[in-house]
Amino acid sequence: MTYFLFLVGLVGLFLGGEVLIRGAVGVARRFHVPPLIIGLTIVGFGTSTPELLVGLQAALAGAPALAVGNVIGSNIANILLILGAAALITAVPLPLAQMRRDFAVMIGSTLLLWIMLLGGMITRVEGLVLVGALGLYLWLCLRNAAGSEPPVSDDPPPSLWFGLSMAVGGLLVLMIGARLLVDSSTIIAREFGISEAVIGLTIIAVGTSLPELATAVIAALRGHSEIAVGNILGSNVFNLLGILGVTAIVTPIPVEPRFVGLDMGLALAAALAMLGFAALPGRVGRIGGGVLLTFYAGYIGLMGLG
């Protein structure tokens, strides 16, 4: 039964990703909004719902520090694992001129969180600062999208309600698929004697990033790599500012010293590596994708040994 649920979850992820991408592209065309902006906002924030649920559940359960590890691990996975996997399917363009603001916000948010972690606690006031910064970023995204040319297509755009229904429906299927896959994978891992620490470092962090992975892969296959890129950037920003901000408002988040070292260092290095790909070749090819995946495998291996 566990293995059946694992397969159902896997199928649900990719079916949900397919429907979400189609709906998101439809909404982008209807509102004359570039797909990159849709990826940064609707898709990027929507696929971060698992991380938000984990953070709030952890806070309400009296273990808010779990939210920090989940967010940092998910942000690392979003770049090294998800961007790497998408690049193996097809070269992912990273047009720096269109994404300067988004890179600046992602890297700036990472540095801001690192500074907060050095204090040993993310307070409610700091949580309000994070959520306020997210609101400002979202406003800038939507303001800059106003008056944009619609995505080029010979087909008439779908109705607004149809596009929204597809996007919301696909997101719900993604959430259910991710939940089934995480729960069943955890049971399978325990059956094979894998420790709780390794499960937390791998299955939970990667599991909550599965919607982003499914969405990025489907977007790459469908030729909408701009949605995959926007999804990664938007999800990382929402993780840092929204999830930790909301969680800290619910309850101050104590910070374990280990997060200040390797984990945050790799999160920042991954963000800078993505910026480097955008600034130099302007894309991530298959070789670059393989390098990102290799570094992620090394990180997971290091965490498992620890």
VMD Tcl script that draws the C-alpha trace (Angstrom):
set ca {
  {0.00 0.00 0.00}
  {2.85 2.37 0.84}
  {4.49 1.84 -2.54}
  {1.14 2.37 -4.28}
  {0.70 5.72 -2.48}
  {4.25 6.61 -3.52}
  {3.35 6.03 -7.18}
  {0.05 7.91 -6.83}
  {1.88 10.86 -5.30}
  {4.45 10.84 -8.10}
  {1.77 10.78 -10.80}
  {-0.17 13.50 -8.97}
  {2.87 15.76 -8.95}
  {3.38 15.68 -12.67}
  {-0.31 15.79 -13.58}
  {-0.72 18.76 -11.24}
  {2.34 20.43 -12.73}
  {0.99 19.99 -16.25}
  {-2.40 21.52 -15.36}
  {-0.79 24.34 -13.32}
  {1.49 25.36 -16.18}
  {-1.34 25.39 -18.71}
  {-3.52 27.43 -16.38}
  {-0.72 29.86 -15.49}
  {0.12 30.48 -19.15}
  {-3.57 31.07 -19.85}
  {-3.81 33.62 -17.04}
  {-0.63 35.33 -18.29}
  {-2.06 35.70 -21.78}
  {-5.44 36.93 -20.56}
  {-3.90 39.66 -18.37}
  {-1.13 40.51 -20.85}
  {1.37 39.56 -18.14}
  {4.72 37.99 -19.17}
  {5.02 34.32 -18.13}
  {8.11 35.24 -16.09}
  {5.97 37.43 -13.82}
  {3.38 34.66 -13.47}
  {6.19 32.30 -12.51}
  {7.50 34.77 -9.94}
  {4.12 35.33 -8.31}
  {1.28 32.84 -8.82}
  {3.40 29.78 -9.57}
  {6.38 30.65 -7.36}
  {4.32 31.56 -4.30}
  {1.76 28.82 -4.89}
  {4.28 26.00 -5.06}
  {5.76 27.21 -1.75}
  {2.52 26.30 0.04}
  {4.03 23.06 1.47}
  {6.86 25.01 3.10}
  {4.33 27.46 4.55}
  {2.22 24.63 5.96}
  {5.29 22.96 7.47}
  {6.41 26.25 9.03}
  {3.02 27.04 10.57}
  {2.49 23.47 11.78}
  {5.94 23.49 13.36}
  {5.26 26.82 15.07}
  {1.90 25.66 16.44}
  {3.46 22.37 17.57}
  {6.09 24.18 19.60}
  {8.97 23.43 17.23}
  {9.33 26.61 15.15}
  {13.04 26.01 14.54}
  {12.00 23.29 12.09}
  {10.76 26.06 9.78}
  {14.28 27.48 9.47}
  {15.82 24.20 8.37}
  {12.97 23.54 5.95}
  {13.27 26.97 4.30}
  {17.05 26.88 3.98}
  {17.02 23.30 2.70}
  {14.24 24.07 0.22}
  {16.04 27.14 -1.15}
  {19.19 25.11 -1.69}
  {17.15 22.39 -3.41}
  {15.31 24.90 -5.59}
  {18.54 26.05 -7.25}
  {20.86 23.05 -7.14}
  {18.27 20.29 -7.62}
  {15.37 21.89 -9.48}
  {17.26 24.27 -11.76}
  {19.80 21.51 -12.37}
  {17.09 18.98 -13.29}
  {15.32 21.44 -15.60}
  {18.62 22.27 -17.33}
  {19.26 18.58 -18.05}
  {16.01 18.51 -20.05}
  {16.63 21.71 -21.98}
  {18.89 24.74 -21.67}
  {17.28 27.24 -19.29}
  {17.77 30.89 -20.34}
  {18.47 33.38 -17.55}
  {17.97 36.87 -19.04}
  {19.69 39.02 -16.43}
  {18.31 42.27 -17.85}
  {14.76 41.14 -17.05}
  {15.60 39.68 -13.64}
  {18.02 42.12 -12.00}
  {15.43 43.14 -9.40}
  {14.46 39.53 -8.64}
  {18.06 38.39 -8.20}
  {18.74 41.39 -5.99}
  {15.72 40.59 -3.81}
  {16.61 36.89 -3.53}
  {20.25 37.52 -2.62}
  {19.40 40.48 -0.38}
  {16.78 38.40 1.45}
  {19.31 35.61 1.96}
  {21.82 38.04 3.47}
  {19.10 39.63 5.64}
  {18.08 36.25 7.00}
  {21.72 35.36 7.71}
  {22.08 38.56 9.75}
  {18.90 37.72 11.70}
  {20.14 34.18 12.36}
  {23.35 35.56 13.87}
  {21.21 37.07 16.64}
  {20.05 33.59 17.69}
  {16.35 34.44 17.28}
  {13.97 35.69 14.60}
  {11.65 37.97 16.57}
  {8.09 39.05 15.81}
  {9.33 42.50 14.79}
  {11.78 40.91 12.36}
  {8.94 38.72 11.10}
  {6.90 41.84 10.36}
  {9.88 43.31 8.51}
  {10.15 40.17 6.37}
  {6.43 40.11 5.52}
  {6.49 43.85 4.75}
  {9.42 43.32 2.39}
  {7.49 40.54 0.65}
  {4.48 42.82 0.17}
  {6.71 45.50 -1.36}
  {8.33 42.97 -3.70}
  {4.96 41.65 -4.86}
  {3.71 45.19 -5.50}
  {6.79 45.98 -7.58}
  {6.33 42.79 -9.63}
  {2.72 43.57 -10.46}
  {3.36 47.29 -11.08}
  {6.15 46.58 -13.53}
  {3.97 44.02 -15.32}
  {1.23 46.59 -16.03}
  {0.93 47.38 -19.69}
  {3.21 44.54 -20.82}
  {2.69 43.00 -24.21}
  {0.79 39.69 -24.12}
  {2.75 36.48 -24.76}
  {2.87 35.75 -28.48}
  {0.51 32.98 -29.61}
  {-1.62 32.21 -32.64}
  {-4.36 30.69 -30.47}
  {-6.95 32.84 -28.68}
  {-6.37 33.01 -24.92}
  {-8.67 30.89 -22.72}
  {-11.30 32.50 -20.54}
  {-10.08 33.96 -17.27}
  {-12.10 31.57 -15.12}
  {-10.91 28.57 -17.10}
  {-7.27 29.60 -16.70}
  {-7.67 30.33 -13.00}
  {-9.54 27.06 -12.43}
  {-6.76 25.10 -14.13}
  {-4.06 26.90 -12.12}
  {-5.83 26.38 -8.78}
  {-6.80 22.79 -9.62}
  {-3.27 21.94 -10.68}
  {-1.89 23.48 -7.49}
  {-4.27 21.41 -5.34}
  {-3.25 18.21 -7.13}
  {0.39 19.19 -6.59}
  {-0.20 19.63 -2.86}
  {-1.94 16.26 -2.53}
  {0.72 14.51 -4.59}
  {3.54 16.04 -2.57}
  {1.88 15.04 0.71}
  {1.39 11.43 -0.40}
  {4.94 11.22 -1.71}
  {6.52 12.66 1.45}
  {4.50 10.47 3.81}
  {5.07 7.27 1.84}
  {8.78 8.02 1.31}
  {9.22 8.59 5.04}
  {7.66 5.19 5.81}
  {9.81 3.47 3.19}
  {12.95 5.18 4.51}
  {12.21 4.03 8.05}
  {11.68 0.48 6.82}
  {15.21 0.58 5.42}
  {16.60 1.88 8.72}
  {17.40 5.44 7.58}
  {17.78 7.78 10.56}
  {15.32 10.52 11.47}
  {18.02 13.14 10.93}
  {18.65 12.03 7.36}
  {14.90 11.86 6.69}
  {14.52 15.45 7.86}
  {17.47 16.70 5.84}
  {16.42 14.97 2.65}
  {12.78 13.91 2.43}
  {11.22 16.86 4.26}
  {13.28 19.60 2.57}
  {13.15 17.95 -0.86}
  {9.57 16.80 -0.35}
  {8.25 20.29 0.23}
  {10.14 21.35 -2.92}
  {8.55 18.65 -5.06}
  {5.85 21.01 -6.44}
  {8.62 23.33 -7.65}
  {10.47 20.36 -9.17}
  {7.40 19.04 -10.96}
  {6.46 22.51 -12.18}
  {10.00 23.25 -13.44}
  {10.28 19.93 -15.28}
  {6.86 20.28 -16.92}
  {7.60 23.91 -17.82}
  {10.90 22.88 -19.42}
  {9.22 20.09 -21.38}
  {6.50 22.46 -22.60}
  {8.97 25.13 -23.69}
  {8.03 27.59 -20.92}
  {11.43 27.79 -19.24}
  {10.70 31.38 -18.16}
  {8.02 30.00 -15.83}
  {10.54 27.53 -14.39}
  {13.01 30.35 -13.69}
  {10.33 32.61 -12.23}
  {9.10 29.70 -10.12}
  {12.54 29.19 -8.57}
  {13.18 32.88 -7.89}
  {9.66 33.55 -6.61}
  {9.62 30.46 -4.43}
  {12.97 31.32 -2.83}
  {11.85 34.88 -2.09}
  {8.55 33.67 -0.65}
  {10.33 31.06 1.49}
  {12.69 33.63 3.00}
  {10.31 36.55 3.46}
  {6.85 35.01 3.64}
  {7.23 31.67 5.38}
  {9.77 32.69 8.00}
  {8.06 36.07 8.38}
  {4.62 34.56 9.05}
  {6.08 31.86 11.30}
  {8.02 34.43 13.35}
  {4.87 36.54 13.76}
  {3.07 33.47 15.14}
  {5.95 32.72 17.50}
  {9.60 33.89 17.68}
  {11.90 31.37 16.03}
  {14.95 30.17 17.99}
  {17.94 29.53 15.74}
  {20.28 26.59 16.06}
  {23.96 27.58 15.59}
  {24.46 25.00 12.82}
  {22.26 26.97 10.41}
  {24.60 29.98 10.54}
  {27.47 27.99 9.05}
  {27.38 25.52 6.15}
  {23.66 25.66 5.42}
  {23.31 29.43 5.01}
  {26.69 29.56 3.30}
  {25.53 27.07 0.68}
  {22.17 28.83 0.28}
  {24.00 32.08 -0.51}
  {26.53 30.32 -2.74}
  {23.71 28.67 -4.72}
  {21.98 32.03 -5.20}
  {25.25 33.62 -6.36}
  {25.90 30.68 -8.70}
  {22.50 31.21 -10.33}
  {23.34 34.91 -10.70}
  {26.70 33.92 -12.22}
  {24.99 31.77 -14.86}
  {22.71 34.71 -15.69}
  {25.55 37.23 -15.87}
  {28.01 35.18 -17.94}
  {26.53 32.62 -20.33}
  {22.98 33.87 -19.76}
  {21.71 30.32 -19.51}
  {22.14 27.01 -17.71}
  {22.95 24.20 -20.13}
  {23.13 20.47 -19.54}
  {26.71 20.64 -18.27}
  {25.79 23.42 -15.83}
  {22.73 21.43 -14.73}
  {24.91 18.40 -14.08}
  {27.30 20.50 -11.98}
  {24.41 21.87 -9.88}
  {23.03 18.37 -9.29}
  {26.49 17.08 -8.36}
  {26.90 19.77 -5.71}
  {23.45 18.99 -4.34}
  {24.24 15.29 -4.12}
  {27.46 16.15 -2.29}
  {25.57 18.35 0.18}
  {23.00 15.65 0.90}
  {25.79 13.10 1.34}
  {27.60 15.42 3.75}
  {24.45 15.99 5.77}
  {23.82 12.25 5.91}
  {27.31 11.61 7.25}
  {26.75 14.33 9.85}
}
mol new
graphics top color blue
foreach p $ca { graphics top sphere $p radius 0.5 }
foreach p [lrange $ca 0 end-1] q [lrange $ca 1 end] { graphics top cylinder $p $q radius 0.2 }
display resetview
